Amino acid sequence: MENKIIILGAGIAGISAAYHIQKKYPYAQIKVFEKTNDWGGLCGGFYVASSLGDFWFDHMVHLSFADNAYVQNIFHTSSKPIRHIPIPTNYYNNIWLKHPAQNNLYPLPIEEKIAVLKDMINNKNKKENLSNFEEWLYAQYGNYFTENFPLKYTRKYWSVEAKDLSTSWVSNRLYTPSLEEILQGAMSDQTPNTYYAQEMRYPESGHYRSFFQTLKEQIDITYNKEVSMIDTQKKIIFFSDNTQESYNHLISTIPITIMAKITDKAPKEVIYAAQNLKATSTAIVSLGFKKNDIAKNLWFYIYDEDKLFARVYSPSFKSPNNAPNGCSSLQAEIYFSDLKPLNVIINNQDPKTYLLNHTIDNFIQMGICKKEDIICQDFRILPYANVIFTHNMESNRSIVLKYLADKKIISCGRFGEWDYLWSDQSFLSGKNAAEKLELKK
Ligand SMILES: Cc1cc2nc3c(=O)[nH]c(=O)nc-3n(C[C@H](O)[C@H](O)[C@H](O)COP(=O)(O)OP(=O)(O)OC[C@H]3O[C@@H](n4cnc5c(N)ncnc54)[C@H](O)[C@@H]3O)c2cc1C
């Protein structure tokens, strides 16, 4: 059989690659191998049982704002969407502000508003060539706002200082308001929503991954299969359960940092480049409540550094299917990386106990819930969350990607391309990988 195709990883990119190859080459033999016992990867999730029924938690926020017509058609054919207008909020020093904070300063004390506005209006940090994210922030927002909002948030979300990040990922992710918008937002809470997506969608039935469930049902996935070594000369994949599989064509969606270590014997410069590619991991604390009014919006950001979670989202606000009747739910995200390890953040305490207690205590202090409202809780770690855009990232990424391409491995998806891809982009990345194959009958 000349057309045996193996796909590594059953996240949205792997499933998309398998689906598109099958559609184009119905005679091909396609097998997907997944390390865990479930499909969806980052777009997947898990149930947590409670006395009132099961809660579903996606792996972190997950809402679709895909604008590509092809992706929308696939997602919405698989499951009709619930449409939300995204209105996130911010928590800062016991104050709730609309998002983004820079043009919604209204609830701040007057002295603080003056400090922010003075620095924004007399901003002396603007310059032509901005060499890092910190300079970018100072140039956009002046000193006071930068130091009290995004510099703190960057430490929590990216696990590094803003000066250690490039600006290549920023795009429209941070809003740069006009002076009129800043002044209006400082004097009034009647401001328009300036979030970069006007609509966020979630499946009406099922959970986030239901957007590509019909595709998954058409392909062959084998679970609990962790790839541990690849011999590209003999075209054999070895798994950690001591089994092996031959292939003619190989598509991988697993992180290129892992691929560099397990593909043949990579030269030192490839290993070195892979070691210098960094990603954040997330510790997630998921809580279910017996009341339906705990969650007030889809998600919120937390700037205060004594609160370790950077962002909290509500699965039950996304869809009532995610919680039993009359209940609601929240999930807090605590980020860490090799550059800021979790044991340093929590001072070598047991992560599960410490972060569950930390999150619950802070939610109570913030007025979000009472202890007796909580009817289920869960703690887990997701090893790969976001690629960190350190200054040398792009050059290191090129070295590893070239090595894999030379070995005739097609690498795709968020960690296969090693980029800041949303789920729709990861889906298209899988489709592009499929299009690179040329099979003969
Ligand atoms: C915090 C956060 C929030 C996000 N929110 C949104 C959002 O709101 N909207 C949106 O569109 N996108 C969102 N995304 C992005 C989205 O999650 C990704 O684009 C997408 O899920 C990536 O899919 P993938 O298939 O490329 O990778 P993954 O989902 O990571 O899939 C890779 C698969 O490979 C498997 N694997 C790993 N190693 C091995 C191995 N050795 N052997 C076999 N299998 C292996 C993994 O278990 C996994 O199933 C978010 C991401 C994060 C981190």
The ligand as an SDF file (V2000), in Angstrom:
LIG
                    3D

 53 58  0  0  0  0  0  0  0  0999 V2000
   -6.0160   29.5630   26.4730 C   0  0  0  0  0  0  0  0  0  0  0  0
   -6.4440   29.3210   25.0810 C   0  0  0  0  0  0  0  0  0  0  0  0
   -7.6420   29.8420   24.6370 C   0  0  0  0  0  0  0  0  0  0  0  0
   -8.0380   29.6790   23.3200 C   0  0  0  0  0  0  0  0  0  0  0  0
   -9.2160   30.2030   22.9220 N   0  0  0  0  0  0  0  0  0  0  0  0
   -9.6110   30.1010   21.6430 C   0  0  0  0  0  0  0  0  0  0  0  0
  -10.8410   30.6680   21.2250 C   0  0  0  0  0  0  0  0  0  0  0  0
  -11.5720   31.2570   22.0150 O   0  0  0  0  0  0  0  0  0  0  0  0
  -11.1750   30.5460   19.9130 N   0  0  0  0  0  0  0  0  0  0  0  0
  -10.3870   29.8990   19.0140 C   0  0  0  0  0  0  0  0  0  0  0  0
  -10.7590   29.8030   17.8490 O   0  0  0  0  0  0  0  0  0  0  0  0
   -9.2060   29.3400   19.3860 N   0  0  0  0  0  0  0  0  0  0  0  0
   -8.8080   29.4220   20.6760 C   0  0  0  0  0  0  0  0  0  0  0  0
   -7.6030   28.8710   21.0750 N   0  0  0  0  0  0  0  0  0  0  0  0
   -6.7220   28.2450   20.0510 C   0  0  0  0  0  0  0  0  0  0  0  0
   -7.0900   26.7850   19.7550 C   0  0  0  0  0  0  0  0  0  0  0  0
   -7.1530   26.0680   20.9710 O   0  0  0  0  0  0  0  0  0  0  0  0
   -6.0040   26.1540   18.8760 C   0  0  0  0  0  0  0  0  0  0  0  0
   -5.8210   26.8880   17.6950 O   0  0  0  0  0  0  0  0  0  0  0  0
   -6.3460   24.7280   18.4410 C   0  0  0  0  0  0  0  0  0  0  0  0
   -7.0240   23.9950   19.4210 O   0  0  0  0  0  0  0  0  0  0  0  0
   -5.0430   23.9960   18.0970 C   0  0  0  0  0  0  0  0  0  0  0  0
   -5.3550   22.7620   17.5310 O   0  0  0  0  0  0  0  0  0  0  0  0
   -4.2070   21.7500   17.0600 P   0  0  0  0  0  0  0  0  0  0  0  0
   -4.8870   20.5610   16.5460 O   0  0  0  0  0  0  0  0  0  0  0  0
   -3.2480   22.4770   16.2170 O   0  0  0  0  0  0  0  0  0  0  0  0
   -3.3840   21.4210   18.4100 O   0  0  0  0  0  0  0  0  0  0  0  0
   -3.8480   20.5840   19.7080 P   0  0  0  0  0  0  0  0  0  0  0  0
   -5.2570   20.8840   20.0350 O   0  0  0  0  0  0  0  0  0  0  0  0
   -2.8140   20.8650   20.7360 O   0  0  0  0  0  0  0  0  0  0  0  0
   -3.7400   19.0930   19.2140 O   0  0  0  0  0  0  0  0  0  0  0  0
   -2.5460   18.3550   19.2110 C   0  0  0  0  0  0  0  0  0  0  0  0
   -2.8840   16.9320   19.6130 C   0  0  0  0  0  0  0  0  0  0  0  0
   -1.6670   16.1560   19.5700 O   0  0  0  0  0  0  0  0  0  0  0  0
   -1.6680   15.2740   20.6750 C   0  0  0  0  0  0  0  0  0  0  0  0
   -0.2680   14.8650   20.9560 N   0  0  0  0  0  0  0  0  0  0  0  0
    0.6940   15.5960   21.5490 C   0  0  0  0  0  0  0  0  0  0  0  0
    1.8310   14.8900   21.6510 N   0  0  0  0  0  0  0  0  0  0  0  0
    1.5820   13.6830   21.0930 C   0  0  0  0  0  0  0  0  0  0  0  0
    2.3640   12.5060   20.8920 C   0  0  0  0  0  0  0  0  0  0  0  0
    3.6500   12.4240   21.2740 N   0  0  0  0  0  0  0  0  0  0  0  0
    1.7850   11.4310   20.2850 N   0  0  0  0  0  0  0  0  0  0  0  0
    0.4850   11.4860   19.8610 C   0  0  0  0  0  0  0  0  0  0  0  0
   -0.3030   12.5790   20.0390 N   0  0  0  0  0  0  0  0  0  0  0  0
    0.2480   13.6650   20.6440 C   0  0  0  0  0  0  0  0  0  0  0  0
   -2.2920   16.0940   21.7860 C   0  0  0  0  0  0  0  0  0  0  0  0
   -2.7760   15.2820   22.8440 O   0  0  0  0  0  0  0  0  0  0  0  0
   -3.3970   16.8450   21.0510 C   0  0  0  0  0  0  0  0  0  0  0  0
   -4.6200   16.1370   21.0720 O   0  0  0  0  0  0  0  0  0  0  0  0
   -7.2090   28.9720   22.4020 C   0  0  0  0  0  0  0  0  0  0  0  0
   -6.0110   28.4120   22.8670 C   0  0  0  0  0  0  0  0  0  0  0  0
   -5.6240   28.5790   24.1870 C   0  0  0  0  0  0  0  0  0  0  0  0
   -4.3520   27.9750   24.6560 C   0  0  0  0  0  0  0  0  0  0  0  0
  1  2  1  0
  2  3  1  0
  2 52  2  0
  3  4  2  0
  4  5  1  0
  4 50  1  0
  5  6  2  0
  6  7  1  0
  6 13  1  0
  7  8  2  0
  7  9  1  0
  9 10  1  0
 10 11  2  0
 10 12  1  0
 12 13  2  0
 13 14  1  0
 14 15  1  0
 14 50  1  0
 15 16  1  0
 16 17  1  0
 16 18  1  0
 18 19  1  0
 18 20  1  0
 20 21  1  0
 20 22  1  0
 22 23  1  0
 23 24  1  0
 24 25  2  0
 24 26  1  0
 24 27  1  0
 27 28  1  0
 28 29  2  0
 28 30  1  0
 28 31  1  0
 31 32  1  0
 32 33  1  0
 33 34  1  0
 33 48  1  0
 34 35  1  0
 35 36  1  0
 35 46  1  0
 36 37  1  0
 36 45  1  0
 37 38  2  0
 38 39  1  0
 39 40  1  0
 39 45  2  0
 40 41  1  0
 40 42  2  0
 42 43  1  0
 43 44  2  0
 44 45  1  0
 46 47  1  0
 46 48  1  0
 48 49  1  0
 50 51  2  0
 51 52  1  0
 52 53  1  0
M  END
$$$$
